[in-house]
Amino acid sequence: MQKPVRTAAILVAAGRGLRAGAGGPKQYRTIGGQTVIFRAMQAFCRHPDVATVQPVVNPDDVALFNEAVSSLRHAPPANGGATRQQSVHAGLEALANDKPDIVLIHDAARPFVTSAVISRAIDAAGRTGAAVPVIAVTDTIKQVDDGGDVTGTPERARLRIAQTPQAFRYDVILEAHRRAARDGRSDFTDDAALAEWAGLTVATFEGDAANMKLTTPEDFVREEARLGAMLGDIRTGTGYDVHAFGEGDHVMICGVRVPHNKGFLAHSDGDVGLHALVDAILGALADGDIGSHFPPSDPKWKGASSDRFLKYAVDRVTARGGRVANLEVTMICERPKIGPLRDTMRAKIAEISGIDISRIAVKATTSERLGFTGREEGIAATASATIRLPWSE
């Protein structure tokens, strides 16, 4: 019986992305409601034939990296080098104990890689030992001199645009990188060029025109617009929650600890604001309610912080390729007063959900001393959520 092929993927994310303009390293910026690195990495983490995902990051960006991909399983990140080539080499060495048969090397700045391209990469590496995804050149290419004058027109039919993930037998590309390091070569712009230098024959396989690299500010604008057009299935949901007061000295409202002369009677922390938002998001997804996902009969949720529930609900949206467009919650109570803490609560919801604060509203009203809220026996909250999903849903 043939031994199963073990595949690892290296995600190169140590660059600074200076050509992308202001806003920090481009791999940690958001596009379509998700960070670039999360989009690039999730395809490998969720592919059934990729056993290990090895990130390579700048040591200064570890906190950004951990926050961006906290929901994905991966190997501990390796420290990147001054060049892309050095970063890839670091990733290859980090896999030395794992000893995969095949390694895929992918740029974190290509967030739209598909499972189909990954499968083709694994197949091509298994057949050839070294292969890169390519797409045809559709424009005429000119070769110019230092002054910008045309010196030649290459035959377009023989030209291809190289993409990633580039796929290799692990032992072969590791030795090629080690040889280049010994020889002081650090100027290769991709692993195929290094492999060619090392004497390997590099095959090609079908890439994907959508698997583009984000390089300039214009790239971000264009792809944000493209993603927005794709997310045309707009849905809304509503939520409602209520908790009675009991003994205590504070209540949790919208993720904020609010001093009060009473506490909530609740299985979890009783955060009615976040609970109502969770139900609104799940309602927009037609995905049950908070009780079906976090049953109060389960002792593991006793005293649980409700920020976990909200993050879970948002992750359910992103897992289906969508994003949350707007969240609104209204607190109904006489006391404590919500107004002075409104922006603090908005900021906390933004932090938990990863949604821009401009898309979050926190409101408050009283019941004019009527009913249980008017008698200050508890607090109620209503909420609404607007989400956008791909039409393919």
C-alpha positions in Angstrom: 0.0 0.0 0.0 1.4 3.4 -1.0 2.3 5.8 1.8 -0.1 8.7 2.1 1.3 12.1 0.9 1.7 14.5 3.8 1.4 18.2 2.7 2.3 21.3 4.6 1.7 24.9 3.7 3.9 27.9 4.4 2.2 31.3 4.7 4.7 34.1 4.1 3.5 37.1 6.1 6.6 38.9 7.2 6.6 41.8 4.7 5.8 45.4 5.5 3.7 46.1 2.4 5.0 49.7 1.9 3.5 50.0 -1.6 0.0 49.5 -0.2 0.1 52.9 1.5 -0.7 53.9 5.1 -2.4 51.6 7.5 0.2 49.2 8.7 1.3 45.9 7.1 -1.2 45.1 4.4 -1.7 41.5 5.5 -3.4 42.8 8.7 -5.8 45.2 7.0 -9.4 44.2 6.4 -11.0 43.6 3.1 -14.6 42.5 2.9 -14.8 42.5 6.7 -11.9 40.1 7.3 -8.2 40.6 7.6 -6.2 39.8 4.4 -4.1 37.2 6.3 -7.2 35.4 7.7 -8.7 35.1 4.2 -5.4 33.8 2.8 -4.8 31.3 5.6 -8.2 29.9 6.2 -8.2 28.2 2.8 -5.2 26.1 3.8 -6.3 25.5 7.4 -9.6 24.1 6.1 -8.3 22.1 3.2 -8.6 18.4 4.0 -5.3 17.5 2.3 -3.2 20.1 4.2 -1.8 18.6 7.4 0.2 21.6 8.7 0.0 25.3 8.1 3.3 27.1 9.0 3.0 30.9 9.2 6.1 33.1 8.9 5.7 36.6 10.5 7.6 39.6 11.4 8.5 39.4 15.2 7.0 42.8 15.7 3.6 41.6 14.4 3.0 38.6 16.6 0.2 40.3 18.5 -1.5 41.4 15.2 -1.1 37.9 13.8 -2.5 36.2 16.9 -5.6 38.5 16.9 -6.2 38.1 13.2 -6.2 34.3 13.0 -7.2 33.3 16.5 -9.9 31.0 15.2 -7.6 29.0 12.9 -5.4 26.1 13.7 -1.7 26.4 12.7 1.8 25.7 13.8 3.6 28.3 16.0 4.7 31.1 13.7 8.4 31.3 12.6 10.2 34.6 12.5 10.6 36.1 9.1 13.8 37.5 7.6 14.7 40.7 5.8 13.7 39.3 2.4 10.9 37.0 1.2 13.5 34.4 0.3 14.8 34.4 3.9 11.3 34.2 5.3 10.5 31.1 3.2 13.7 29.5 4.2 12.8 30.1 7.9 9.4 28.5 7.3 11.0 25.5 5.6 13.4 25.0 8.5 10.5 25.3 11.0 9.0 22.2 9.2 12.2 20.1 9.5 10.9 18.0 12.4 7.5 17.5 10.7 9.2 16.4 7.4 6.2 16.7 5.0 6.4 15.2 1.6 5.1 18.3 -0.2 5.2 21.9 0.8 3.0 24.7 -0.6 4.4 28.2 -0.4 1.9 31.0 -0.4 1.9 34.8 -0.1 -0.3 36.2 2.7 -1.1 39.1 0.3 -3.1 36.7 -1.9 -6.3 36.4 0.1 -8.5 34.9 -2.6 -6.8 31.5 -3.1 -9.4 28.7 -3.5 -9.5 25.1 -2.4 -9.5 24.1 -6.1 -6.1 25.9 -6.7 -4.7 24.3 -3.5 -5.8 20.8 -4.7 -4.2 21.4 -8.1 -1.0 22.5 -6.4 -0.8 19.3 -4.4 -1.5 17.2 -7.4 1.1 19.0 -9.6 3.8 18.7 -6.9 3.1 15.0 -6.5 3.5 14.5 -10.3 6.4 16.8 -11.0 8.2 17.7 -7.8 8.1 21.4 -8.6 5.2 23.4 -10.0 3.7 26.9 -10.0 0.2 28.2 -10.8 0.1 30.4 -13.8 -2.4 32.4 -15.9 -2.1 33.5 -19.5 -0.8 37.0 -20.4 -3.6 38.9 -22.2 -1.8 42.2 -22.8 1.2 42.8 -25.1 4.4 43.0 -23.1 7.3 45.4 -24.0 10.9 45.1 -22.9 12.5 48.5 -22.3 16.0 49.9 -21.6 17.0 52.2 -18.7 15.7 55.1 -20.5 12.2 53.6 -21.1 12.7 52.9 -24.8 11.3 49.7 -26.2 14.0 47.1 -27.0 11.8 44.1 -27.7 8.3 42.5 -27.7 8.3 39.0 -26.2 6.0 36.5 -27.8 2.8 36.7 -25.7 1.8 33.1 -26.3 4.8 31.9 -24.4 4.4 34.2 -21.4 2.7 33.4 -18.2 2.0 35.3 -14.9 3.1 33.3 -11.9 1.1 33.0 -8.7 1.2 31.2 -5.5 0.9 28.7 -3.9 4.0 27.3 -5.5 4.4 23.6 -4.8 7.5 21.4 -4.3 8.8 18.2 -2.9 9.8 19.4 0.6 13.3 17.9 0.7 14.2 19.3 -2.7 13.1 22.9 -2.1 14.7 22.9 1.4 18.0 21.9 0.0 17.8 24.5 -2.8 17.1 27.2 -0.2 20.0 26.0 2.0 22.3 26.0 -1.0 21.3 29.6 -1.9 21.9 30.7 1.7 25.4 29.1 1.6 26.2 30.8 -1.7 25.0 34.2 -0.4 22.1 34.4 -2.9 19.1 36.3 -1.4 17.7 38.1 -4.5 15.1 35.6 -5.8 11.6 37.1 -6.0 9.8 33.7 -5.9 10.6 30.1 -5.1 10.3 29.0 -8.8 13.2 31.3 -9.7 15.3 29.8 -6.9 14.3 26.3 -8.0 15.3 27.1 -11.6 18.7 28.4 -10.3 19.2 25.2 -8.4 18.7 23.2 -11.6 15.1 22.0 -11.1 12.6 21.7 -13.8 9.5 23.7 -12.8 6.2 22.7 -14.2 3.1 24.8 -14.4 -0.6 24.2 -13.6 -3.8 26.3 -14.0 -3.9 29.3 -11.7 -6.9 31.6 -11.0 -7.3 35.1 -12.3 -9.0 36.0 -8.9 -6.0 34.8 -7.0 -4.4 38.2 -7.3 -1.8 39.8 -5.0 -2.8 43.0 -3.1 0.0 45.4 -3.7 -1.3 49.0 -4.1 -4.1 51.1 -2.4 -6.0 50.8 -5.7 -5.9 47.0 -5.4 -7.7 47.3 -2.0 -10.3 49.7 -3.4 -11.0 47.5 -6.4 -11.3 44.2 -4.5 -13.4 45.8 -1.7 -15.9 46.9 -4.4 -15.8 43.4 -6.0 -16.5 41.7 -2.8 -19.3 44.1 -1.9 -21.0 43.3 -5.2 -20.7 39.6 -4.5 -22.3 40.0 -1.1 -25.7 40.9 -2.4 -27.8 38.6 -0.2 -28.8 41.2 2.5 -30.5 39.7 5.5 -31.8 41.2 8.8 -32.5 39.6 12.2 -33.9 40.7 15.5 -33.2 39.7 19.0 -34.7 40.1 22.5 -33.4 39.3 26.0 -34.3 40.0 29.6 -32.7 39.4 32.9 -34.0 40.0 36.4 -32.0 41.7 39.1 -30.7 39.9 42.1 -27.9 40.4 44.6 -24.8 42.1 43.4 -22.8 45.3 42.9 -22.6 45.5 39.1 -24.2 44.4 35.9 -22.6 43.5 32.5 -24.1 45.5 29.7 -22.7 45.3 26.1 -19.5 43.9 27.4 -18.9 46.7 29.9 -18.9 46.2 33.7 -21.4 48.8 35.0 -21.5 49.6 38.8 -25.0 49.1 40.2 -26.7 48.3 43.5 -27.9 45.0 42.1 -26.6 42.2 39.9 -28.2 39.9 37.3 -29.9 36.6 38.0 -28.5 34.6 35.0 -26.7 31.4 34.1 -23.9 33.2 32.2 -22.9 36.8 33.0 -26.4 38.0 32.1 -25.3 40.5 29.5 -28.7 41.3 28.0 -27.3 43.6 25.3 -24.8 41.1 23.9 -27.4 38.2 24.2 -29.9 40.2 22.2 -27.2 40.9 19.5 -26.3 37.3 19.3 -29.9 36.3 18.7 -30.2 39.0 16.1 -27.2 37.7 14.1 -28.3 34.1 14.4 -31.8 35.1 13.3 -30.3 36.8 10.2 -28.5 33.5 9.5 -31.7 31.5 10.1 -29.4 29.5 12.5 -31.4 29.0 15.6 -31.1 31.1 18.7 -28.6 31.6 21.6 -30.2 28.9 23.7 -29.8 26.3 21.0 -26.1 27.0 20.7 -25.4 27.8 24.3 -28.0 25.9 26.3 -28.4 27.2 29.9 -28.7 23.5 31.0 -25.0 23.0 30.1 -22.8 23.7 33.2 -19.9 24.8 31.1 -21.6 28.1 30.3 -22.3 28.9 34.0 -20.8 32.4 34.6 -19.5 32.5 31.0 -18.5 35.9 29.6 -20.9 36.8 26.8 -18.2 38.2 24.6 -17.6 34.6 23.6 -21.2 34.3 22.4 -21.0 37.4 20.2 -17.7 36.4 18.6 -19.1 33.0 17.9 -22.1 34.5 16.2 -20.0 36.8 14.0 -17.7 33.9 13.1 -20.8 32.0 11.9 -21.3 34.8 9.4 -17.7 34.9 8.2 -17.6 31.1 7.9 -20.3 31.4 5.3 -18.3 34.0 3.3 -20.4 36.9 4.7 -20.0 39.9 6.9 -21.9 41.8 9.5 -23.0 45.2 8.0 -24.7 46.8 11.1 -25.5 46.0 14.7 -28.0 48.0 16.8 -29.1 47.3 20.4 -31.6 49.2 22.6 -31.5 48.8 26.4 -34.8 49.2 28.2 -34.3 50.2 31.9 -34.7 53.0 34.5 -31.3 52.4 35.9 -28.3 52.2 35.5 -28.1 55.1 33.0 -26.7 54.0 29.7 -26.1 57.3 28.0 -22.8 58.2 29.7 -21.4 54.7 28.7 -22.9 54.5 25.2 -19.6 55.1 23.3 -17.7 52.8 25.7 -20.2 50.0 24.9 -20.0 50.7 21.2 -16.2 50.4 21.3 -16.4 47.2 23.3 -18.9 45.6 20.8 -16.5 46.7 18.0 -13.6 45.1 19.8 -15.4 41.8 20.3 -17.0 41.5 16.9 -14.2 43.0 14.7 -16.7 45.4 13.2 -16.0 49.0 12.7 -17.5 51.2 15.5 -19.3 53.3 12.8 -21.5 50.3 12.1 -22.6 49.8 15.8 -25.4 51.6 17.6 -26.2 51.5 21.3 -29.5 53.2 22.4 -31.5 53.3 25.6 -35.0 54.1 26.7 -37.2 53.7 29.7 -40.7 52.2 30.0 -42.0 55.3 31.8 -42.1 53.4 35.1 -44.4 50.8 33.6 -43.9 47.0 33.9 -41.0 45.1 35.4 -38.4 47.5 33.9 -40.3 50.4 35.3 -40.3 48.9 38.7 -36.6 48.3 38.4 -36.9 44.5 38.7 -34.7 43.9 35.6 -33.5 45.0 32.3 -34.6 44.1 28.7 -32.9 44.6 25.4 -33.9 44.5 21.8 -31.5 44.2 18.9 -31.2 44.1 15.1 -28.5 42.9 12.9 -27.9 43.3 9.1 -25.6 40.9 7.4 -24.5 40.3 3.9 -24.0 36.9 2.4 -22.9 35.7 -1.1 -25.7 35.1 -3.5 -24.5 31.5 -3.8 -26.0 30.9 -0.4 
